[in-house]
Amino acid sequence: MSDTTQQHIIIVGCGRLGAELARSLAQKKHAVAVIDFSERAFDRLGPDFLGRTVQGEAIDEDVLHRAGIKKAHAFAAVTSSDSVNIITARVARDLYHVEHVVARIFNPRKTLIYEMLGLQTVATSSWGAQRFEQLLLHPGMRNIGTAGNGEVQLYELTIAEEWAGRPITELVPAEFAIPTALTRGGKASLPEQGAVLQADDILQISATSEGVAIIRKRLKANGGRP
């Protein structure tokens, strides 16, 4: 999914996180629909919000249809309830087959349970909106960890055919990112200086937000998977 092509994205929950995520996505020209049971919650979006608002319970079929669930490319459940988030996320994924579904969780000890259900989750933190946006718009680069408040993040990406035979240094900007592991044929190793990529390599990197943006731009420019 590219952030340069308009996508229909549904956000359940219009608290601080939901409103921040909705504004950011709408500013990038995506078609955003926000669901919340409280009409007053939509005040957080501000008068210049260009998306749609739908009042009601997100588990209500009529509410989901009014939000455009049948044409949604991505779905984020970010209410203040873990149970509501997981239930609505599973409905979006399992009943409506939305391609990219992410749920907010408050109890990180439940992360493994949700992952076993096949759901991508984000634990509440100051960088939550940024993390949700990355998962919704850039599913090809999988975030597998973070340090601090998200200043440095660990990503994993599978190398496309277009990058085969090219050195890691062409993809990873040294000033903003460091390659930390390279898995090839099921065997992992520390990347050597000047290492050359092969198709289907799994590359793990530690990067700042600037580094992640540069890598995505390079992948798109050369036909890889952002």
N, C-alpha and C positions, 0 to 999 in steps of 0.2 A: 504494500500500500504506500503510495507516495503522498507527501504533503504538498505537492504541486498540483494534484488532481483533486477536485472537489469530491468529498465522500460524505455520506449521510451517517451521522454519529448521534447516538442517543446516550444521554447522561441521566442517571437516576439519582436524585438527591441534589438539592441546590443550597447546600451549606457553603462554608468558605471554600472548601476544596472543589466542590462541584461547580460553583460559580466561577472560580479562577480558571478551571479547566475549560468550561464552556466559552468564556470570553476569549481565551487564547486560541481555541480551535476556530471560533467564528471569525476572529481577526485574520486567520489564515485562509479564509474564504470557504471553509467547510460548512455543510448544511447541518446545523446542530439543533437538536430537540432536547429540551430539559424537562424531566418529569419530577414533580414534587407534590405531596399531598397538601401542602400549605401554600396558598396563593401569595402570602406575604414574603415567602422565601425568595420569590423571583425578584424582589427589590434589590437583592445583592448583585444582580446582573447589570444593573445600571440602565439608564435610558438609551444608551447607544448600542445595546446588544442587538445583533442582527439575526439571531436564531429564533426558534419557536419555543414556547412554553406550554406544557400540558399539565393541568392540575388533576391529581388523582393518585390512586395507589398503583404502583408499578406492576403488581401481580394481576391487575385487572386487565383482561384481554382487550376491552374497548380502549382503555388508556394506552396500551401498547400500540394498538392499531392507529390511534390518532397521532401517536408520535412517529409513525412510519416504520414500525419494526420489520415489516416485510421487505423493505428496501434498504435496511440498515447494513452498513459495512462494518460498523464497530459499535460496541456497547460497553459503557462503564457504569458500574454500580458503586456509588460513593456515599450512601446514606450513613447515618450514625449507628446503624445496627448491622452487625456481622451476619445475622440470620437473614435479614432482608436482602443484603447484598449477595449472599451466596444463592439464595432461592431465585432472585430475579436474574442473576447471571446464568444459572443453569437453565432457566426458562428460555432466555435469549439464545443460548447455545444449542440446547437439545430440542426445543420445540420449533424455534424459528430459524435455526441454523445460521445465526450471525457469525461471520467469519472470525472476528477478533473480539473477544470478551475478556474484560478485566474487572476484578472485584476488590474493593477496599476491605481490609480487615484490621481490627483493633487488637486482636489477640494473636501475636506472632507464633504462639505455640501450636496454633491450629493450621499453620501454613502447610505442613506436610500432608495433613488430611485433605485440604483443598487441592493440593497438587495431585494427590492420588485420584481425585475426581476429575482431573484434567483441566482445572481452572487456574488461570494466571491471577495472582493476587499481589497487592501492594500494601504493605503495612503503613499505618499513618505516620507521617513525618513531615518536616518542613519542606521537603522536596517532592511531596506526593504528586502534585499537579504535573510537574515536569516528567515524572516517572510514568504516569498514566499516558501522557501525550506520546512519549516514546514508544510505549507498547501498542498504542492504538494506530499510530502512523508509520512505525518502523518495525514491523514484526520480524523482519529478516535478521536484525541484530538483537540478540537476546541478552538482556541484562541479568547477570547471575550474582551480583553482589555490589556492595557500596562501602565507602569509608566516610566517617564523619557524618555530615548532613548531605552527602551526595556530591561533594566537591570532586571526589575521585570515584569512578565507577568501573566495575569489571564487566566486560562484554565478551560474548562468544558469537562468532560468525562462521558460517560454512563458505568456503571459497568457491566461487563460480568458475566455470570453464574459461571465461574471459580473462581471468587473472592468473591462469596457469602459466608457469614459466617466468613470472615476474617477481622481483625481490620484494620482501616484506616492506622494505623502506619506501617503496613507491606508494604503498597503501597507508602505512602508519606514520603519522607526523611525529618525529622524534621529540620535538619540543613540547608536545601535548599528550603523548601516549607512549606506552611501552608494551611490546609483545611479551606475554608472560608464559605462554604454553602453545605448543603446536602438536596437534594429534593427527597422525597419518597412518592409515591402515590399522587403527585401533591402538597404536602405540604413541604415547605422549612423550615429548621432550622439551627442553628449554630451547627456544629458537636461537640459532647461531647468527652472529653478525653476517649479513649478506645472504641469509637463507632465501631460497627461491620457493615460491608457492606452487602447489599442485591442486588441480581440481578436486573438490570434496575434502580438502584439508579442513580441520576445525581449528581456528585460531582464536586464542583468548588474549585479550588486551586489557590493560589498565589505562584509563584515559580521563581527562577532564572533559567538561561539556564542550569546550572548544575543539578538543581532539575528536570527540564523537561526531561533531558536525562536519569536520574536515573529512573524516573517513567516509561518512555517508555521501558527501558530495563527490568524492573520488570514485566510489562504487557506482553511483548513478552515471557519472560522466563516461565510465568505461564499461557500461552494460552489466555491472554486477548487481547483486541483490542488496538494496539498502536496508 
